[in-house]
Amino acid sequence: MSDWILYLLIGVALAFAISSWWGVRRLKALHIRSTVGGEAQESGLAEQRVAVILNPIKAGSMEAKGKIQRGCLAAGWEDPVFFETTAEDPGHSQVRAALAYKPDVVLVGGGDGTVRVVAESLAHSGVAMGLVPLGTGNLLARNLDLDVNDLHANVNTALFGRQRYIDTARMDIENSVTGESSEHSFLVIAGIGMDAEILADTNAGLKKAVGWLAYTEAGMRHLPGRRKKVSISLDGSPAQVRNIRSVLFANCGLIPGGIDFIPQAMIDDGMLDVVVMSPRSALGWLLMYVKIMFKHSGKLPVMTVYRSGKVVIKCPEPMPTQLDGDTAGEATKLTVHVEPRSLLVRVKGRD
């Protein structure tokens, strides 16, 4: 290859990189972070009415039930009331029945899906939620610094721990092709694009055998996919068209494996961290991996993070979505917004 052709190719590559970087820079968040960071407080209750939403098929569910009953008995409280989820109803009617009981705290024994369903009803209610994580991901529990492998400690925290308010978020999903629409809450990370494809394509048997590591196998198979065009608007700003593989909406940033995917994401700052991922090659994915694993502060055109209270995404063709690790159908339009300090949760007391 002659020198002038080589120089031309280098020049074109540099021009493309600069234009890509500039296009990313044009999409700006309108807010500066303002962390709430309020300290957890004692519940102030000498006696409590305890309701429990329990997923009976999760490993450890019966052991958790016994520990909750013994904890209430030792405290001299009324017996806790249990409501079990089913395959047909992951917790919607159960949490309504639990709230009719007028509890001081609702304990959730299950995985991320059960926690999300219960939190959707408890948000803005002022009723505290206590976590007894029994799933494989347990994303919210991890972000609240609970040891997901210590059942005894988690029951103790759920019953007797301190309390703090955290943010939740809502996602409105519209599909202009089918005419369907829905609205859901999420607590940790929702998304559209490749992340939802991976969740839908993860082998159930492998997930049961190795837990969250099963997502890695599905992820490797989806790396070669094509980017898709979407428009993104932050907090009512003019929409910008981007070619993306995935857009994530993070209320907090810790994911399974102890990976702090978005270190700056805080669960009580009144904002979402919006991650636009647009790699087009193996090199792009490699750079993203290095940035995440080593928490590098440098900016990458293929992975940009913005802070926003409300995000609107429109897609020419339907794209898959997910909420805290559960698939949520396809969308041609998403409207995602944060609900600051809307959920009261139990957290560990002072050491």
C-alpha positions in Angstrom: 0.0 0.0 0.0 1.4 3.4 -1.0 2.1 6.0 1.7 -0.5 8.5 0.4 -3.3 5.8 0.7 -2.2 5.0 4.2 -2.2 8.6 5.2 -5.6 9.1 3.6 -7.1 6.2 5.6 -5.6 7.5 8.8 -7.0 10.9 8.0 -10.5 9.5 7.4 -10.3 7.5 10.6 -9.3 10.6 12.6 -12.1 12.7 11.0 -14.6 10.0 11.8 -13.5 9.8 15.4 -13.6 13.6 15.9 -17.1 13.8 14.3 -18.3 11.0 16.5 -16.9 12.6 19.6 -18.4 16.0 18.7 -21.8 14.4 18.0 -21.7 12.7 21.5 -20.8 16.0 23.1 -23.8 17.7 21.7 -26.2 15.7 23.9 -25.9 17.4 27.2 -27.7 16.9 30.5 -29.4 20.0 32.0 -28.8 19.2 35.7 -25.9 19.2 38.1 -25.9 16.4 40.6 -27.2 17.2 44.0 -27.0 14.2 46.3 -29.6 13.9 49.0 -27.4 11.6 51.1 -29.6 11.7 54.2 -28.6 9.4 57.0 -30.8 6.5 57.9 -33.0 7.0 61.0 -34.5 4.6 63.6 -38.1 3.6 62.8 -39.2 4.8 66.2 -41.6 1.9 66.5 -41.7 -0.1 69.7 -44.0 -2.6 68.2 -44.6 -3.4 64.6 -47.2 -5.1 62.3 -45.3 -7.1 59.8 -46.5 -8.3 56.4 -44.4 -10.6 54.2 -44.5 -11.1 50.5 -42.8 -14.4 49.8 -41.8 -16.2 46.6 -42.1 -19.9 47.8 -40.1 -21.4 45.0 -36.9 -19.5 45.8 -34.2 -21.5 47.6 -34.3 -20.6 51.3 -37.8 -19.3 51.3 -39.0 -21.7 54.1 -35.9 -20.9 56.2 -36.6 -17.2 55.8 -40.2 -17.7 56.9 -39.1 -19.4 60.0 -36.5 -16.8 60.9 -39.1 -14.0 60.4 -41.6 -15.7 62.6 -39.0 -16.3 65.3 -37.8 -12.7 65.1 -41.3 -11.3 65.6 -42.0 -13.7 68.5 -38.8 -12.7 70.2 -39.7 -9.1 69.9 -43.1 -9.7 71.4 -45.0 -8.5 68.3 -48.0 -10.0 66.5 -47.4 -12.9 64.3 -46.3 -11.8 60.8 -48.8 -12.3 58.0 -47.5 -14.1 54.9 -48.7 -13.6 51.3 -47.1 -16.0 48.7 -46.6 -15.1 45.1 -47.6 -17.5 42.3 -46.5 -18.1 38.7 -49.6 -16.2 37.5 -49.2 -13.3 40.0 -45.7 -12.2 40.9 -46.9 -10.0 43.8 -49.5 -7.5 42.6 -52.6 -8.8 44.5 -50.4 -10.0 47.4 -49.0 -6.5 48.1 -52.5 -5.0 47.9 -53.7 -7.6 50.5 -50.6 -6.8 52.6 -51.3 -3.1 52.6 -54.9 -3.7 53.6 -53.5 -5.3 56.8 -52.1 -1.8 57.7 -48.5 -3.0 58.3 -45.6 -0.9 59.6 -43.2 -2.8 57.3 -43.6 -5.1 54.3 -40.8 -7.7 54.0 -40.0 -9.0 50.5 -38.6 -12.5 50.3 -37.7 -13.2 46.7 -35.7 -12.0 43.7 -35.5 -8.8 41.8 -38.8 -9.3 40.1 -40.7 -9.7 43.3 -38.9 -6.7 44.9 -39.8 -4.5 41.9 -43.5 -5.5 42.0 -43.8 -4.8 45.7 -41.8 -1.5 45.5 -44.1 -0.3 42.8 -47.0 -0.3 45.3 -45.1 0.8 48.3 -43.6 3.9 46.6 -45.1 7.1 48.1 -47.0 5.1 50.7 -44.7 5.8 53.6 -44.7 2.0 54.5 -41.2 0.7 54.9 -39.9 -2.2 52.7 -37.5 -4.8 54.2 -35.4 -6.9 51.9 -34.9 -10.6 52.4 -33.0 -11.4 49.1 -33.5 -14.9 47.8 -32.8 -14.5 44.1 -29.6 -14.8 42.0 -29.2 -11.1 41.2 -30.5 -9.3 44.2 -29.6 -6.0 42.7 -31.3 -3.6 45.1 -30.0 -5.5 48.1 -26.4 -5.2 46.8 -26.8 -1.5 46.2 -28.0 -1.1 49.8 -24.9 -2.8 51.0 -26.7 -6.0 52.3 -24.8 -9.3 52.3 -27.0 -11.3 50.0 -25.5 -14.6 51.4 -26.4 -13.8 55.1 -30.0 -14.7 55.5 -30.0 -14.2 59.3 -28.5 -10.7 59.0 -31.0 -9.7 56.3 -34.0 -10.8 58.3 -32.7 -8.9 61.3 -32.2 -5.7 59.2 -35.6 -6.1 57.6 -37.3 -6.3 61.0 -35.1 -4.1 63.2 -32.9 -2.0 60.9 -32.8 1.7 60.3 -34.8 3.4 57.5 -33.9 5.8 54.6 -35.7 7.1 51.6 -34.4 6.2 48.1 -35.4 7.1 44.6 -37.4 4.9 42.3 -38.1 5.4 38.6 -40.9 4.8 36.1 -40.8 3.6 32.5 -43.7 4.2 30.1 -43.4 1.7 27.2 -45.3 2.4 23.9 -45.3 0.2 20.8 -46.8 1.9 17.8 -46.7 -1.3 15.8 -48.9 -3.3 18.1 -50.7 -0.5 19.8 -49.7 -1.8 23.2 -48.6 0.4 26.1 -47.6 -0.2 29.7 -46.0 1.6 32.7 -43.7 0.1 35.3 -41.4 1.0 38.2 -37.8 0.0 38.5 -35.2 0.4 41.2 -31.8 -0.3 39.8 -31.2 -0.4 36.0 -33.6 -0.5 33.1 -32.7 -0.4 29.4 -33.5 -0.7 25.8 -31.5 -2.6 23.1 -28.8 -5.2 23.5 -29.1 -5.6 27.3 -32.7 -6.7 26.9 -31.8 -9.0 24.1 -29.2 -10.7 26.3 -31.8 -11.2 29.1 -34.3 -12.7 26.7 -31.7 -15.1 25.2 -30.1 -16.3 28.5 -30.4 -20.0 28.9 -32.7 -20.7 31.9 -31.0 -24.0 32.8 -27.5 -22.3 32.7 -28.8 -19.4 34.8 -30.1 -21.9 37.4 -26.8 -23.7 37.5 -24.3 -20.8 37.5 -26.5 -17.7 38.4 -25.6 -14.4 36.9 -22.6 -15.8 35.0 -25.1 -17.2 32.5 -25.6 -13.7 31.2 -22.0 -13.6 30.0 -22.5 -16.5 27.6 -25.6 -14.8 26.1 -23.7 -11.5 25.9 -20.8 -13.0 23.9 -23.3 -14.3 21.3 -24.9 -10.8 20.9 -21.7 -8.8 20.6 -21.7 -8.9 16.7 -25.1 -7.3 16.4 -25.8 -4.1 14.5 -26.3 -0.6 15.9 -29.8 0.9 15.6 -31.0 4.5 15.2 -32.9 6.2 18.0 -33.6 9.7 19.0 -32.8 10.8 22.6 -34.1 13.8 24.5 -33.0 14.7 28.1 -35.2 16.8 30.3 -37.2 18.2 27.4 -34.1 19.3 25.4 -34.2 18.9 21.5 -33.9 15.3 20.5 -30.6 14.0 19.0 -30.4 11.1 16.7 -27.9 8.4 17.8 -26.8 5.0 16.5 -26.8 2.7 19.6 -26.5 -0.8 20.8 -28.1 -0.1 24.1 -29.3 2.7 26.4 -29.4 2.1 30.1 -31.2 4.1 32.8 -29.4 3.7 36.1 -30.9 4.6 39.5 -27.8 3.0 41.1 -24.8 1.3 39.6 -23.7 -1.9 41.3 -24.5 -5.1 39.4 -23.8 -8.8 40.1 -20.2 -9.9 40.3 -19.4 -7.0 42.5 -19.0 -4.8 39.4 -19.6 -1.1 40.0 -20.9 -0.5 36.5 -21.7 3.2 37.0 -19.7 4.4 40.1 -21.2 7.8 40.1 -24.8 6.6 40.1 -26.4 7.3 43.5 -29.7 5.9 44.7 -30.9 9.1 46.3 -29.7 11.9 44.1 -33.0 12.6 42.3 -31.5 11.8 38.9 -30.9 8.9 36.6 -27.6 8.1 35.0 -28.3 7.5 31.3 -25.6 5.3 29.6 -25.5 5.4 25.8 -23.5 2.5 24.4 -22.6 2.6 20.8 -19.7 0.4 20.0 -19.4 -0.8 16.4 -16.5 -3.2 16.7 -14.7 -5.6 19.1 -12.3 -2.8 19.9 -15.2 -0.6 21.1 -16.4 -3.4 23.4 -12.9 -4.0 24.7 -12.5 -0.3 25.6 -15.8 -0.3 27.4 -14.8 -3.4 29.3 -11.5 -1.8 30.4 -13.2 1.4 31.4 -15.8 -0.4 33.6 -13.5 -2.9 35.2 -10.8 -0.4 36.1 -13.2 2.5 36.8 -11.3 4.7 34.4 -12.6 8.3 34.4 -11.6 9.0 30.8 -14.4 9.6 28.3 -15.2 7.2 25.5 -17.3 8.2 22.5 -18.8 4.6 22.4 -19.9 4.9 26.1 -21.2 8.1 27.4 -23.1 8.9 30.6 -25.5 11.7 31.2 -27.5 12.8 34.2 -31.2 13.5 33.7 -34.5 13.5 35.5 -36.5 12.5 32.4 -35.5 10.7 29.2 -37.6 10.2 26.1 -36.4 7.7 23.4 -38.0 7.1 20.1 -37.2 4.2 17.7 -38.2 3.7 14.1 -38.6 0.0 14.7 -39.6 -1.8 18.0 -36.7 -2.6 20.3 -36.7 -4.9 23.4 -36.7 -3.4 26.9 -35.9 -4.7 30.4 -36.5 -3.6 34.0 -34.1 -4.7 36.7 -33.3 -7.8 34.8 -36.8 -8.8 33.6 -37.8 -8.4 30.0 -40.6 -5.9 29.5 -41.6 -6.2 25.8 -40.7 -4.1 22.8 -41.1 -0.3 22.4 -41.0 2.3 19.7 -41.1 5.0 22.4 -39.9 5.1 26.0 -40.5 7.8 28.6 -38.4 7.3 31.7 -38.4 9.5 34.8 -37.1 9.5 38.3 -39.3 9.7 41.4 -37.0 11.2 44.1 -37.1 9.9 47.6 -40.3 7.9 47.0 -39.5 4.6 48.7 -38.7 3.9 52.4 -36.4 1.0 52.9 -34.8 -0.8 55.8 -31.0 -0.7 55.9 -28.3 -1.9 58.3 -28.0 -0.1 61.6 -24.8 1.4 63.1 -22.0 -1.0 63.7 
